[in-house]
Amino acid sequence: VARSARQYGVESVPIVVDLRNLDALDSFMRQLGPLESRVTVLVHNAAVMRVTRVEDVSVEEFGAMLTLNLLAPFILTQRLLPQLCASKGQIVFINSSIVNHPSEGTTEYAASKHALKGFADGLRAEVNASGVRVISVYPGRTATPLQASLSKIEGRIYLPETLLQPEDVASVVVNALLLPRTGEVTDIMIRAASKSMTQHSIIPDPNVLEAFVGKP
Ligand SMILES: NC(=O)c1ccc[n+]([C@@H]2O[C@H](COP(=O)([O-])OP(=O)(O)OC[C@H]3O[C@@H](n4cnc5c(N)ncnc54)[C@H](OP(=O)(O)O)[C@@H]3O)[C@@H](O)[C@H]2O)c1
């Protein structure tokens, strides 16, 4: 990301943090240091998905998913909110079209993304008056490592060219951020133009009882 940004003449400061470790967020804030006063846009993108039936999920596993997909965005938003209010900044939540189509094996993930939607909507009601805009994006299947491993679980051939491209999602986010301040894009649903590979029902391979999608 830093290399790509540099090509466009933008300097960036990458900070690596494991968002499953909430204690590490203190260290992240310390590393951010004086840069905190320059934060104007906060994008919550990191998440994990796992294909598991409810009866096979342990409370610990569900808790770990909620930590990354929900609690980390909550805490980061909380920590950076004073600065975002001061800068009349913008907060972007990369959610998922799964909120409209939870299916067998995706309950944990869908629950975490529903909670993220609730957080974003409630937050918007609190911070709009301070000039902060909150945008939720609900992509369908997108050609990323997550989708590559999901295809394996579903026993499909991975055809990235039939899916949404990460650049498509990035492009709608940038456009929403650039909207003049008279308006606010609150929710963006975006799906691949070709729907044949993007039906929402996830039918796990019967040989795969439980599988992390993307990075465990
Ligand atoms: N791909 C899809 O079809 C799809 C559809 C709808 C919504 N989404 C959403 O889009 C977002 C990006 O997903 P993706 O498709 O790019 O998934 P991915 O290929 O599995 O990538 C996951 C992203 O989350 C980061 N991440 C994972 N665990 C982390 C941790 N413990 N601490 C910090 N960062 C961590 C990864 O960082 P590193 O690269 O550093 O490992 C990576 O940037 C997610 O919110 C996902 O729910 C994806």
The ligand as an SDF file (V2000), in Angstrom:
LIG
                    3D

 48 52  0  0  0  0  0  0  0  0999 V2000
  -13.9240  -10.6060   -0.5790 N   0  0  0  0  0  0  0  0  0  0  0  0
  -15.2450  -10.5660   -0.5210 C   0  0  0  0  0  0  0  0  0  0  0  0
  -15.9550  -11.2440   -1.2870 O   0  0  0  0  0  0  0  0  0  0  0  0
  -15.9290   -9.6490    0.4660 C   0  0  0  0  0  0  0  0  0  0  0  0
  -17.3130   -9.4590    0.3250 C   0  0  0  0  0  0  0  0  0  0  0  0
  -17.9630   -8.6170    1.2190 C   0  0  0  0  0  0  0  0  0  0  0  0
  -17.2450   -7.9700    2.1980 C   0  0  0  0  0  0  0  0  0  0  0  0
  -15.9110   -8.1660    2.3190 N   0  0  0  0  0  0  0  0  0  0  0  0
  -15.2150   -7.4480    3.3840 C   0  0  0  0  0  0  0  0  0  0  0  0
  -14.1200   -6.7550    2.8250 O   0  0  0  0  0  0  0  0  0  0  0  0
  -13.1140   -6.5680    3.8290 C   0  0  0  0  0  0  0  0  0  0  0  0
  -11.7760   -7.0210    3.2760 C   0  0  0  0  0  0  0  0  0  0  0  0
  -11.8600   -8.4290    3.0510 O   0  0  0  0  0  0  0  0  0  0  0  0
  -10.9740   -9.1840    1.9570 P   0  0  0  0  0  0  0  0  0  0  0  0
  -11.8920   -9.7660    1.0010 O   0  0  0  0  0  0  0  0  0  0  0  0
   -9.8500   -8.3100    1.4770 O   0  0  0  0  0  0  0  0  0  0  0  0
  -10.4300  -10.3360    2.9070 O   0  0  0  0  0  0  0  0  0  0  0  0
   -9.0080  -11.0360    2.9500 P   0  0  0  0  0  0  0  0  0  0  0  0
   -8.5270  -11.2250    1.5760 O   0  0  0  0  0  0  0  0  0  0  0  0
   -9.1390  -12.2270    3.8410 O   0  0  0  0  0  0  0  0  0  0  0  0
   -8.1630   -9.9150    3.7000 O   0  0  0  0  0  0  0  0  0  0  0  0
   -8.4540   -9.6460    5.0530 C   0  0  0  0  0  0  0  0  0  0  0  0
   -7.9250   -8.2900    5.4330 C   0  0  0  0  0  0  0  0  0  0  0  0
   -8.0830   -8.1620    6.8620 O   0  0  0  0  0  0  0  0  0  0  0  0
   -6.7930   -7.9610    7.4500 C   0  0  0  0  0  0  0  0  0  0  0  0
   -6.7180   -8.7230    8.7080 N   0  0  0  0  0  0  0  0  0  0  0  0
   -7.1230   -9.9950    8.9250 C   0  0  0  0  0  0  0  0  0  0  0  0
   -6.8730  -10.3490   10.2050 N   0  0  0  0  0  0  0  0  0  0  0  0
   -6.2870   -9.2690   10.7990 C   0  0  0  0  0  0  0  0  0  0  0  0
   -5.7990   -9.0010   12.1050 C   0  0  0  0  0  0  0  0  0  0  0  0
   -5.8660   -9.9140   13.0780 N   0  0  0  0  0  0  0  0  0  0  0  0
   -5.2800   -7.7760   12.3730 N   0  0  0  0  0  0  0  0  0  0  0  0
   -5.2090   -6.8370   11.3960 C   0  0  0  0  0  0  0  0  0  0  0  0
   -5.6610   -7.0230   10.1300 N   0  0  0  0  0  0  0  0  0  0  0  0
   -6.1880   -8.2230    9.8360 C   0  0  0  0  0  0  0  0  0  0  0  0
   -5.7730   -8.5090    6.4520 C   0  0  0  0  0  0  0  0  0  0  0  0
   -4.5610   -7.8500    6.6680 O   0  0  0  0  0  0  0  0  0  0  0  0
   -3.1790   -8.4470    6.0680 P   0  0  0  0  0  0  0  0  0  0  0  0
   -3.2680   -8.2840    4.5940 O   0  0  0  0  0  0  0  0  0  0  0  0
   -2.1320   -7.6190    6.7030 O   0  0  0  0  0  0  0  0  0  0  0  0
   -3.1400   -9.8810    6.4590 O   0  0  0  0  0  0  0  0  0  0  0  0
   -6.4380   -8.1270    5.1220 C   0  0  0  0  0  0  0  0  0  0  0  0
   -6.1970   -6.7640    4.8260 O   0  0  0  0  0  0  0  0  0  0  0  0
  -13.5890   -7.3710    5.0510 C   0  0  0  0  0  0  0  0  0  0  0  0
  -14.2170   -6.4940    5.9490 O   0  0  0  0  0  0  0  0  0  0  0  0
  -14.6180   -8.3410    4.4670 C   0  0  0  0  0  0  0  0  0  0  0  0
  -15.5710   -8.7340    5.4270 O   0  0  0  0  0  0  0  0  0  0  0  0
  -15.2220   -8.9970    1.4680 C   0  0  0  0  0  0  0  0  0  0  0  0
  1  2  1  0
  2  3  2  0
  2  4  1  0
  4  5  1  0
  4 48  2  0
  5  6  2  0
  6  7  1  0
  7  8  2  0
  8  9  1  0
  8 48  1  0
  9 10  1  0
  9 46  1  0
 10 11  1  0
 11 12  1  0
 11 44  1  0
 12 13  1  0
 13 14  1  0
 14 15  2  0
 14 16  1  0
 14 17  1  0
 17 18  1  0
 18 19  2  0
 18 20  1  0
 18 21  1  0
 21 22  1  0
 22 23  1  0
 23 24  1  0
 23 42  1  0
 24 25  1  0
 25 26  1  0
 25 36  1  0
 26 27  1  0
 26 35  1  0
 27 28  2  0
 28 29  1  0
 29 30  1  0
 29 35  2  0
 30 31  1  0
 30 32  2  0
 32 33  1  0
 33 34  2  0
 34 35  1  0
 36 37  1  0
 36 42  1  0
 37 38  1  0
 38 39  2  0
 38 40  1  0
 38 41  1  0
 42 43  1  0
 44 45  1  0
 44 46  1  0
 46 47  1  0
M  CHG  2   8   1  16  -1
M  END
$$$$
